[in-house]
Amino acid sequence: AWYVPCLASLETLEELCRKENLRCKSIGITNRNLKSYEVEYLCDYKVEEGTEYYLVKWKGWPESSNTWEPQKNLKCPLLLQNFLSDKNEYLSRVREGKALKVRNHVKALKPAVADYIVKKAKQRIALQRWKEELNRKKNHKAMILVENTVDLEGPPLDFYYINEYKPAPGINVINGITTGCECTDCPAEKCCPKEAGFILAYNKRKKLKIQPGLPIYECNSFCRCGPDCPNRIVQKGTPYSLCIFRTNNGRGWGVKTLQKIKTNSFVMEYVGEVITSEEAERRGQLYDSQGNTYLFDLDYDSDEFTVDAARYGNVSHFVNHSCDPNLQVFNVFIDNLDLRLPRIALFSTRTIKAGEELTFDYQMKGSIDLTSDSADGLSPSRKRIRTVCKCGAVCCRGYLN
């Protein structure tokens, strides 16, 4: 389904809900505050006759209902801390990072400062709501965090989180497999990978042991083995808590791990809309004009299909390119054995420290000549404009394509 964004402003919706006595948790109107007031954020500051006042935005109430309140009446220490932090951050940037000496005798804030504080407060709320939405929609246990300490960019307006491929009409990503292995202790002589003519991809520690270019065949929903089978890794989803964060060097959003990841560990799956290569070519021309694309060719066996993660995807949508990546692409087959439609899994190539950014090479090629592209890179078949690489690696190629 295609989603249409609401054209009404948040203030209009809040006024309507108040007027009609409606509750709406997503915009902050609940039974608790329908008839009461709860501070959502602080907008401005002034001193009158020796008393400090803050302009308060009330949760679930339109901005037209904002009121000036004396500080002594406010029981929101975290919001006060955010207000002062945002004010000092703005002033520090204006003064080009020089040490800031806070003056206690300020009687009122300049409009530009107050405007920044309000924008920062709205961004903080929007990112928190986005984080909650992502964690509601994900199907794995690990958490997804969101962080932006760089600019005022909020959540992407036209991105929808999904956990698995979203096939375009006429494309079947489940080929109706009805049989599985009879193993009680995988891997056995006739386990799934051996039936497909390949070796088991994982060792006893559930770490990858095959070389790039070789496919992974996991046990499927018809296999006799249980959920603890050592040949069920990718299908369980991302095992690590990850953070979508705003980069400080113009690469937009990125992803970092919040936990240590050992070498050859499954990290995440790349998902999106599955479309034909012809449709990918058409969309690619549109994306080129916008300066971005998230097209990933499924060329394990042929080049009939492409994954487009521009509007629908998971955390992998935000993973940046690097010429010296810490993730490697592998093709995975579970409930669909159609060689034209592998699932795409990203595994660590080395130990990754907690807090380190996750990256993969958008032009990564193995023995299967696998090529991917994202916001900064274009597939070789669609090269039009050379895009400068900002990965910062010692071995940086200079361009993404």
Disulfide bonds with the S-S distance in Angstrom:
none
